[in-house]
């Protein structure tokens, strides 16, 4: 059995035991709100990171912030519902914006602070006189779900983090080795292989702080992991650039092989360095844009207001479920640049959760057999938990798994003596369905993501970086590559369901930067970059990447002159021209 299936099985077993244990403890101590505790465990337990300390810590801090804000509003404005609602909506806007502006490993803290308050605040609206009780038991349920998830994770699979890290690193190394083999054999590398390595690498980079805690890495091991990621990232850009450079550029091939040999050394020794290494700080920078964050905050405000108005004027019993789940999905998906596919996954999972909830509630939970043998109530859930856990273990099915399990336990709330109440089931089911529909439509239609503007900004920024590098050595080349990684990863996530042209453009521009740096570093063949410098100056002034017919002719004439006057620089000019043509094809 390979590591991937071992990890998936570990995730399913861990999730199943956690959810069943939450229900058992809730029944044993006659606690209300087991659904809230289960949802806490589900949203913490995702495919890559599992129930680990750092994410759970963010969950606890976010929960504490949400509960504290709910308590402040309930105390200050006990008899002012409109003021309470205004504060609630402003809190949702603030947390949504902060989740879009902070580093990815802290984003979840603000998301949790937002939608934890949805659990607390809307319950207070239903029963204002029981505000303190509501705050207390909601916070208790959330904390219990987290605690059980963490304990079960550490007890059942103490080596899960190391297994996960070994699998991820091995996957990256295998793909890097394939690219190097193609380069040595002078075989053309397909775009999909570059993207495959970048995807695996980007996933590990964005979650590296989580996995350091999960695998219990010490300072030296954490530094070695960051070093491996940075060097592999650089090799990825080298592999992409190697598709365009000519065979005459022997120094480029030498640098590429040197990088791969460093990866070989890492693979051989793992996180234990064979000799002391310089403790350099690796910073993987991330772009953040204020106006897109503001748009997302306004979008959340619009969706929440719509659901609140609908609930207020209709007085519908399922309105609380609609509002709670709808706000959770709105905030959770607010920072996703491609909301349509995620909304479809959420609708799919919600529908499956409703159908399975009806079958379980009407045929199993309220049956005579379940009343006679209480263990049947728990055993009957195993197929559902296995199915949902397998979806949670696949990155492309995370949202479907979350919504399926969450919806199931909301429409069929765990109780000591389950009985099928059709009216309650329909209210909760339609509420969950309405919540996911309104959230999905809001994400897709209200101030939709304008990724084209972000892409143009990133492209112009890269052109300026490339132009500034020509003729100047840049000692922080790795740092610049880390910045390029974030630009390309944003294009990758935004074009996940398209042909990926924007991703290729940014990757090829990064390769052009690498080519310019390579020439500056070795201080030779710099004449080959002179036509490129002139061309980039015009592009930056115009603010676009178009190449006019005259610029095309001038570049070709300049290349012909370089071939006659400085033959050793001609491969550089030709390689740069190949990259430019590839970018032009994708931008059109």
VMD Tcl script that draws the C-alpha trace (Angstrom):
set ca {
  {0.00 0.00 0.00}
  {1.48 3.38 -1.00}
  {1.73 6.39 1.31}
  {-1.18 8.21 -0.31}
  {-3.67 5.50 0.61}
  {-2.15 5.13 4.07}
  {-2.75 8.83 4.66}
  {-6.31 8.68 3.33}
  {-7.14 5.67 5.51}
  {-5.59 7.42 8.51}
  {-7.78 10.43 7.86}
  {-10.95 8.37 7.56}
  {-10.28 6.40 10.76}
  {-9.38 9.54 12.69}
  {-12.46 11.45 11.53}
  {-14.81 8.52 12.17}
  {-13.60 7.92 15.70}
  {-13.70 11.64 16.48}
  {-17.30 12.19 15.32}
  {-18.59 9.04 17.02}
  {-16.77 9.95 20.23}
  {-18.24 13.47 20.20}
  {-21.74 12.02 19.97}
  {-21.07 9.46 22.71}
  {-19.79 12.12 25.14}
  {-22.70 14.42 24.29}
  {-25.18 11.62 25.03}
  {-23.33 10.57 28.18}
  {-23.41 14.06 29.73}
  {-26.70 15.07 28.07}
  {-25.09 18.03 26.30}
  {-26.99 20.07 23.72}
  {-25.54 21.15 20.40}
  {-23.50 18.11 19.38}
  {-23.89 19.28 15.77}
  {-21.77 22.35 16.55}
  {-18.99 20.22 18.06}
  {-19.06 17.88 15.05}
  {-18.84 20.78 12.62}
  {-15.84 22.16 14.54}
  {-14.06 18.84 14.11}
  {-14.94 18.65 10.41}
  {-13.71 22.12 9.45}
  {-10.46 21.68 11.39}
  {-9.86 18.28 9.81}
  {-8.98 18.90 6.16}
  {-7.04 16.89 3.63}
  {-3.56 18.28 3.98}
  {-3.14 19.24 7.60}
  {-5.44 17.06 9.67}
  {-6.21 17.92 13.30}
  {-2.96 19.59 14.19}
  {-1.95 22.04 16.86}
  {-1.43 25.24 14.86}
  {-4.73 25.06 13.01}
  {-6.58 24.09 16.17}
  {-4.86 26.97 17.98}
  {-6.13 29.35 15.32}
  {-9.54 27.72 15.73}
  {-9.48 28.31 19.49}
  {-8.32 31.93 19.15}
  {-10.90 32.58 16.43}
  {-13.62 30.97 18.51}
  {-12.61 32.99 21.57}
  {-12.70 36.21 19.52}
  {-16.13 35.36 18.07}
  {-17.59 34.42 21.44}
  {-16.08 37.49 23.13}
  {-17.51 39.81 20.50}
  {-20.91 38.16 20.82}
  {-20.77 38.60 24.58}
  {-19.85 42.28 24.25}
  {-22.74 42.94 21.87}
  {-25.18 40.98 24.04}
  {-24.14 42.91 27.17}
  {-24.00 46.39 25.61}
  {-27.09 46.14 23.43}
  {-29.44 43.63 25.10}
  {-32.58 45.43 23.97}
  {-31.37 47.02 20.75}
  {-31.68 44.37 18.04}
  {-30.87 46.74 15.17}
  {-27.66 47.89 16.85}
  {-26.83 44.25 17.56}
  {-27.35 43.33 13.90}
  {-25.28 46.29 12.69}
  {-22.39 45.20 14.90}
  {-22.81 41.64 13.67}
  {-22.62 42.62 10.00}
  {-19.61 44.90 10.58}
  {-17.85 42.02 12.34}
  {-18.44 39.75 9.34}
  {-17.09 42.42 6.97}
  {-13.99 43.01 9.12}
  {-13.10 39.34 9.51}
  {-13.65 38.65 5.81}
  {-11.31 41.49 4.84}
  {-8.63 40.47 7.33}
  {-8.75 36.87 6.08}
  {-7.91 38.20 2.59}
  {-5.07 40.46 3.74}
  {-3.05 38.32 6.17}
  {-0.63 35.49 5.44}
  {-2.30 32.22 4.46}
  {-1.38 30.39 7.66}
  {-3.21 33.06 9.70}
  {-6.18 33.44 7.38}
  {-8.12 30.69 9.14}
  {-7.99 32.53 12.48}
  {-10.01 35.44 11.09}
  {-12.38 33.20 9.18}
  {-13.11 31.34 12.41}
  {-13.58 34.58 14.34}
  {-16.20 35.51 11.75}
  {-18.28 32.41 11.37}
  {-17.98 31.27 14.99}
  {-19.92 34.40 15.82}
  {-22.54 33.23 13.31}
  {-23.15 30.20 15.56}
  {-23.36 32.40 18.64}
  {-24.94 35.64 17.48}
  {-27.84 34.24 15.49}
  {-28.73 31.86 18.31}
  {-28.92 34.91 20.60}
  {-31.39 36.52 18.21}
  {-33.70 33.52 18.61}
  {-33.59 33.65 22.41}
  {-32.17 36.97 23.73}
  {-32.99 36.07 27.34}
  {-30.67 33.05 27.16}
  {-27.68 34.89 25.66}
  {-25.21 33.82 28.35}
  {-26.30 30.19 28.23}
  {-26.07 30.21 24.44}
  {-22.55 31.68 24.49}
  {-21.39 29.19 27.10}
  {-22.66 26.00 25.53}
  {-21.65 27.00 21.99}
  {-18.11 27.74 23.15}
  {-18.06 24.47 25.10}
  {-19.21 22.49 22.08}
  {-16.60 24.03 19.79}
  {-13.79 23.44 22.30}
  {-14.92 19.86 22.91}
  {-14.88 19.12 19.18}
  {-11.35 20.49 18.88}
  {-10.06 18.66 21.93}
  {-11.42 15.29 20.83}
  {-10.02 15.79 17.31}
  {-6.54 16.60 18.64}
  {-6.46 13.77 21.16}
  {-7.71 11.19 18.68}
  {-5.19 12.40 16.10}
  {-2.21 12.13 18.44}
  {-3.26 8.80 19.98}
  {-4.50 6.93 16.91}
  {-1.87 8.07 14.43}
  {1.09 9.65 16.24}
  {3.27 9.33 13.12}
  {0.72 10.81 10.72}
  {2.64 14.10 10.38}
  {5.92 12.41 9.50}
  {4.17 10.09 7.05}
  {2.40 13.03 5.43}
  {5.63 15.03 5.13}
  {7.55 12.08 3.69}
  {4.83 11.49 1.11}
  {4.72 15.15 0.05}
  {8.51 15.50 -0.20}
  {8.81 12.20 -2.06}
  {6.16 13.28 -4.54}
  {7.98 16.56 -5.22}
  {11.35 14.85 -5.60}
  {9.95 12.25 -8.00}
  {8.53 14.93 -10.29}
  {11.73 16.97 -10.14}
  {13.73 13.87 -11.07}
  {11.46 13.27 -14.08}
  {12.04 16.82 -15.33}
  {15.80 16.46 -14.89}
  {15.76 13.17 -16.80}
  {13.95 14.85 -19.70}
  {16.50 17.65 -19.69}
  {19.45 15.24 -19.75}
  {17.88 13.30 -22.61}
  {17.07 16.54 -24.49}
  {13.39 15.56 -24.46}
  {10.78 18.32 -24.66}
  {8.97 18.85 -21.36}
  {5.19 19.22 -21.42}
  {3.48 22.11 -19.61}
  {1.54 19.66 -17.46}
  {4.74 18.25 -15.92}
  {5.91 21.73 -14.92}
  {2.49 22.49 -13.49}
  {2.37 19.15 -11.65}
  {5.64 19.89 -9.85}
  {4.60 23.47 -9.12}
  {1.21 22.39 -7.72}
  {2.75 19.83 -5.35}
  {5.43 22.31 -4.29}
  {3.02 25.23 -3.84}
  {0.72 23.14 -1.64}
  {3.60 22.28 0.68}
  {4.90 25.88 0.72}
  {1.53 27.38 1.63}
  {1.08 24.86 4.47}
  {4.70 24.55 5.60}
  {4.06 26.14 9.03}
  {1.19 23.74 9.67}
  {3.20 20.69 8.73}
  {6.20 21.78 10.82}
  {3.96 21.59 13.88}
  {2.23 18.44 12.70}
  {5.54 16.61 12.14}
  {7.10 18.14 15.30}
  {10.16 19.49 13.47}
  {12.91 21.18 15.48}
  {14.54 24.45 14.36}
  {17.25 22.77 12.27}
  {14.78 20.44 10.56}
  {12.38 23.31 9.86}
  {15.22 25.27 8.27}
  {16.19 22.26 6.16}
  {12.60 21.90 4.97}
  {12.44 25.58 3.98}
  {15.78 25.24 2.21}
  {14.53 22.22 0.28}
  {11.38 24.07 -0.75}
  {13.30 27.17 -1.86}
  {15.84 25.18 -3.90}
  {13.14 23.01 -5.48}
  {11.18 26.14 -6.36}
  {14.26 27.54 -8.09}
  {14.75 24.26 -9.92}
  {11.12 24.42 -11.12}
  {11.79 27.77 -12.74}
  {15.03 26.37 -14.21}
  {13.09 23.43 -15.63}
  {10.63 25.78 -17.29}
  {13.42 28.01 -18.64}
  {15.23 24.93 -19.99}
  {12.40 24.51 -22.50}
  {13.53 27.72 -24.22}
  {17.30 28.03 -23.78}
  {19.58 26.77 -26.54}
  {22.06 23.94 -26.11}
  {24.96 26.44 -26.43}
  {24.30 27.80 -22.92}
  {26.46 25.30 -21.05}
  {26.63 27.35 -17.85}
  {22.85 27.30 -17.59}
  {22.87 23.50 -17.81}
  {25.62 23.38 -15.17}
  {23.61 25.51 -12.73}
  {20.53 23.36 -13.34}
  {22.45 20.14 -12.59}
  {24.00 21.68 -9.47}
  {20.55 22.43 -8.10}
  {19.37 18.90 -8.77}
  {22.46 17.46 -7.03}
  {21.55 19.50 -3.95}
  {18.10 17.90 -4.02}
  {19.76 14.49 -4.30}
  {21.72 15.25 -1.15}
  {18.56 16.30 0.66}
  {16.72 13.18 -0.44}
  {19.58 11.02 0.80}
  {19.87 12.64 4.24}
  {16.33 13.96 4.71}
  {15.89 16.64 7.34}
  {19.15 15.66 9.06}
  {21.90 17.66 7.40}
  {25.23 15.80 6.92}
  {27.09 18.95 7.96}
  {26.17 22.24 9.65}
  {24.40 24.60 7.30}
  {24.02 28.37 7.45}
  {20.86 29.27 9.31}
  {19.27 31.50 6.69}
  {15.72 32.75 7.08}
  {13.47 31.82 4.17}
  {10.52 34.13 3.64}
  {7.90 33.10 1.11}
  {6.17 36.40 0.43}
  {2.50 36.72 -0.45}
  {0.66 39.45 -2.33}
  {-2.32 41.12 -0.71}
  {-4.61 43.65 -2.36}
  {-6.78 46.00 -0.29}
  {-9.55 46.70 -2.80}
  {-10.27 43.01 -3.58}
  {-10.42 42.42 0.19}
  {-12.88 45.31 0.52}
  {-14.99 43.88 -2.30}
  {-15.10 40.53 -0.52}
  {-16.17 42.24 2.69}
  {-18.99 44.05 0.87}
  {-20.01 40.78 -0.79}
  {-20.27 39.09 2.62}
  {-22.30 42.05 3.87}
  {-24.72 41.73 0.95}
  {-25.21 37.98 1.37}
  {-25.71 38.18 5.14}
  {-28.13 41.10 4.82}
  {-30.19 39.23 2.24}
  {-30.50 36.15 4.45}
  {-31.30 38.25 7.53}
  {-34.06 40.13 5.72}
  {-35.53 36.90 4.38}
  {-35.55 35.33 7.84}
  {-36.94 38.46 9.53}
  {-39.88 38.97 7.19}
  {-40.72 35.29 6.67}
  {-40.39 34.09 10.27}
  {-39.39 30.72 8.82}
  {-38.35 28.01 11.27}
  {-35.51 26.93 8.98}
  {-34.16 30.47 8.80}
  {-31.69 29.91 11.62}
  {-30.09 26.96 9.80}
  {-30.07 28.92 6.54}
  {-28.39 31.91 8.16}
  {-25.85 29.92 10.15}
  {-24.64 27.67 7.33}
  {-24.95 30.40 4.69}
  {-22.73 32.81 6.63}
  {-20.21 30.05 7.40}
  {-19.87 29.17 3.71}
  {-19.71 32.85 2.69}
  {-16.82 33.61 5.02}
  {-15.05 30.29 4.49}
  {-15.04 30.72 0.69}
  {-14.58 34.49 0.58}
  {-10.85 34.36 -0.25}
  {-11.22 31.74 -2.99}
  {-10.55 33.32 -6.43}
  {-12.77 30.81 -8.27}
  {-16.09 30.74 -6.36}
  {-18.20 29.03 -9.03}
  {-16.62 25.53 -8.87}
  {-16.48 25.73 -5.07}
  {-20.16 26.73 -4.94}
  {-21.06 23.77 -7.15}
  {-19.14 21.44 -4.84}
  {-20.91 22.91 -1.81}
  {-24.33 22.48 -3.44}
  {-23.45 18.90 -4.38}
  {-22.36 18.06 -0.83}
  {-25.42 19.74 0.72}
  {-27.79 17.83 -1.56}
  {-26.12 14.52 -0.75}
  {-26.21 15.35 2.97}
  {-29.97 15.99 2.80}
  {-30.71 12.78 0.89}
  {-28.54 10.66 3.18}
  {-30.02 12.41 6.22}
  {-33.54 11.49 5.13}
  {-32.61 7.85 4.53}
  {-30.76 7.50 7.83}
  {-33.35 9.36 9.90}
  {-36.44 7.65 8.50}
  {-35.07 4.12 8.00}
  {-32.35 3.58 10.60}
  {-32.19 6.07 13.48}
  {-35.91 6.00 14.28}
  {-36.31 2.27 13.67}
  {-37.28 -0.24 16.36}
  {-33.89 -1.96 16.05}
  {-32.03 1.27 16.87}
  {-34.20 1.67 19.95}
  {-33.39 -1.87 21.14}
  {-29.66 -1.85 20.34}
  {-28.09 1.57 20.92}
  {-24.81 0.49 19.31}
  {-26.61 0.27 15.96}
  {-26.98 4.06 15.98}
  {-23.19 4.45 15.91}
  {-22.35 1.52 13.63}
  {-24.85 2.68 11.00}
  {-22.91 5.94 10.58}
  {-19.67 4.22 9.54}
  {-20.44 4.03 5.77}
  {-21.33 7.72 5.79}
  {-18.16 8.67 7.69}
  {-15.97 6.59 5.38}
  {-17.54 8.19 2.32}
  {-17.26 11.73 3.71}
  {-13.75 11.13 5.04}
  {-12.51 9.97 1.65}
  {-13.79 13.17 0.08}
  {-12.13 15.26 2.76}
  {-8.83 13.54 1.98}
  {-8.87 14.75 -1.65}
  {-8.08 18.46 -2.24}
  {-10.61 18.83 -5.08}
  {-13.40 17.33 -2.94}
  {-12.79 19.11 0.36}
  {-15.77 21.45 0.08}
  {-18.08 18.61 -0.91}
  {-16.96 16.56 2.07}
  {-17.35 19.47 4.51}
  {-20.85 20.38 3.33}
  {-22.02 16.76 3.14}
  {-21.08 15.91 6.72}
  {-22.09 19.30 8.10}
  {-25.50 19.19 6.43}
  {-26.10 15.61 7.52}
  {-25.54 16.38 11.20}
  {-27.59 19.58 11.00}
  {-30.64 17.96 9.39}
  {-30.28 14.88 11.60}
  {-29.04 16.36 14.90}
  {-27.58 13.72 17.25}
  {-29.92 12.93 20.15}
  {-30.26 10.26 22.81}
  {-33.66 9.06 21.65}
  {-33.77 9.79 17.91}
  {-37.15 10.07 16.28}
  {-38.04 11.13 12.78}
  {-39.85 14.49 12.82}
  {-40.73 15.32 9.25}
  {-41.42 19.03 9.88}
  {-38.09 19.54 11.64}
  {-36.24 17.62 8.94}
  {-37.79 19.70 6.15}
  {-37.08 23.00 7.93}
  {-33.43 22.11 8.50}
  {-32.99 20.63 5.01}
  {-34.53 23.55 3.17}
  {-32.63 25.94 5.44}
  {-29.32 24.27 4.61}
  {-30.17 24.24 0.89}
  {-31.24 27.89 0.91}
  {-28.10 28.87 2.82}
  {-25.70 27.24 0.36}
  {-27.65 28.56 -2.65}
  {-27.69 32.16 -1.41}
  {-24.02 31.94 -0.39}
  {-23.04 30.49 -3.78}
  {-25.03 33.04 -5.78}
  {-23.62 35.87 -3.69}
  {-20.04 34.68 -4.25}
  {-20.58 34.41 -8.01}
  {-22.81 37.43 -8.76}
  {-22.20 40.17 -6.17}
  {-18.98 42.05 -6.99}
  {-17.43 38.99 -8.66}
  {-13.68 38.48 -8.59}
  {-11.88 40.62 -11.19}
  {-8.85 38.48 -11.61}
  {-7.92 40.12 -14.91}
  {-6.93 43.33 -13.11}
  {-4.78 41.41 -10.62}
  {-3.13 39.50 -13.46}
  {-2.26 42.72 -15.29}
  {-0.74 44.21 -12.11}
  {1.33 41.08 -11.52}
  {2.50 40.98 -15.15}
  {3.63 44.62 -15.19}
  {5.40 44.12 -11.85}
  {7.31 41.16 -13.29}
  {8.27 43.14 -16.41}
  {9.73 45.84 -14.17}
  {11.66 43.25 -12.16}
  {13.09 41.72 -15.34}
  {14.06 45.11 -16.77}
  {15.75 46.14 -13.51}
  {17.81 42.94 -13.50}
  {19.36 43.39 -16.95}
  {22.97 44.39 -16.47}
  {22.74 44.19 -12.68}
  {23.41 41.20 -10.49}
  {20.72 40.55 -7.89}
  {22.08 38.91 -4.71}
  {18.52 38.16 -3.56}
  {17.57 36.08 -6.56}
  {16.03 33.30 -4.44}
  {13.93 35.86 -2.60}
  {12.71 37.19 -5.93}
  {11.85 33.65 -7.05}
  {9.77 33.22 -3.89}
  {7.87 36.36 -4.83}
  {7.34 35.00 -8.35}
  {6.02 31.80 -6.78}
  {3.21 33.70 -5.09}
  {2.31 35.45 -8.34}
  {2.24 32.19 -10.28}
  {0.37 30.35 -7.50}
  {-2.37 32.99 -7.56}
  {-2.71 32.52 -11.31}
  {-2.70 28.73 -10.84}
  {-5.51 28.83 -8.27}
  {-7.51 31.25 -10.39}
  {-7.22 29.13 -13.53}
  {-7.59 25.74 -11.87}
  {-10.63 24.96 -13.98}
  {-9.44 26.69 -17.18}
  {-6.60 26.13 -19.63}
  {-4.01 27.74 -17.34}
  {-2.71 30.35 -19.79}
  {-2.20 32.98 -17.09}
  {-0.14 30.52 -15.08}
  {2.06 29.80 -18.10}
  {2.55 33.52 -18.76}
  {3.81 34.20 -15.24}
  {5.98 31.07 -15.20}
  {7.56 32.05 -18.52}
  {8.18 35.60 -17.32}
  {9.87 34.15 -14.23}
  {12.02 32.05 -16.58}
  {12.91 35.21 -18.51}
  {13.98 36.83 -15.24}
  {16.06 33.75 -14.46}
  {17.74 33.99 -17.86}
  {18.61 37.66 -17.26}
  {19.94 36.90 -13.79}
  {21.99 34.01 -15.16}
  {23.69 36.33 -17.66}
  {24.33 39.00 -15.02}
  {25.65 36.44 -12.56}
  {28.24 34.99 -14.90}
  {29.03 38.42 -16.40}
  {29.09 37.20 -19.97}
  {26.89 37.23 -23.06}
  {25.25 40.44 -21.74}
  {25.06 41.87 -25.25}
  {22.31 39.34 -25.94}
  {20.00 41.18 -23.53}
  {20.27 44.61 -25.16}
  {17.31 44.10 -27.55}
  {15.23 42.72 -24.67}
  {15.93 45.80 -22.55}
  {14.66 48.11 -25.30}
  {11.56 45.99 -25.85}
  {10.70 45.83 -22.13}
  {11.06 49.61 -21.77}
  {8.33 50.10 -24.36}
  {6.04 47.53 -22.73}
  {6.39 49.13 -19.29}
  {5.64 52.61 -20.66}
  {2.52 51.36 -22.45}
  {1.42 49.23 -19.52}
  {0.74 46.11 -21.62}
  {2.56 43.16 -23.11}
  {1.78 43.69 -26.78}
  {4.61 43.67 -29.32}
  {4.07 45.85 -32.36}
  {5.18 44.88 -35.85}
  {7.98 47.48 -35.76}
  {9.24 46.17 -32.41}
  {9.17 42.66 -33.82}
  {11.28 43.70 -36.82}
  {13.72 45.73 -34.71}
  {14.30 42.80 -32.36}
  {15.02 40.43 -35.25}
  {17.43 42.95 -36.80}
  {19.16 43.36 -33.45}
  {19.51 39.57 -33.14}
  {21.06 39.41 -36.60}
  {23.55 42.10 -35.61}
  {24.44 40.24 -32.40}
  {24.98 37.02 -34.34}
  {27.56 38.79 -36.52}
  {29.28 40.96 -33.91}
  {29.03 38.79 -30.77}
  {28.21 35.18 -31.66}
  {28.60 34.00 -28.05}
  {25.71 36.30 -27.01}
  {23.35 35.16 -29.75}
  {21.97 32.12 -27.79}
  {20.85 34.49 -25.02}
  {18.98 36.77 -27.42}
  {17.41 33.78 -29.16}
  {16.33 32.15 -25.88}
  {14.78 35.42 -24.66}
  {12.92 35.78 -27.97}
  {11.52 32.25 -27.67}
  {10.14 33.05 -24.23}
  {8.62 36.31 -25.45}
  {6.87 34.57 -28.33}
  {5.45 31.93 -25.98}
  {4.10 34.64 -23.67}
  {2.59 36.48 -26.63}
  {0.70 33.36 -27.75}
  {-0.80 32.85 -24.31}
  {-1.76 36.50 -23.74}
  {-3.66 36.67 -27.02}
}
mol new
graphics top color blue
foreach p $ca { graphics top sphere $p radius 0.5 }
foreach p [lrange $ca 0 end-1] q [lrange $ca 1 end] { graphics top cylinder $p $q radius 0.2 }
display resetview
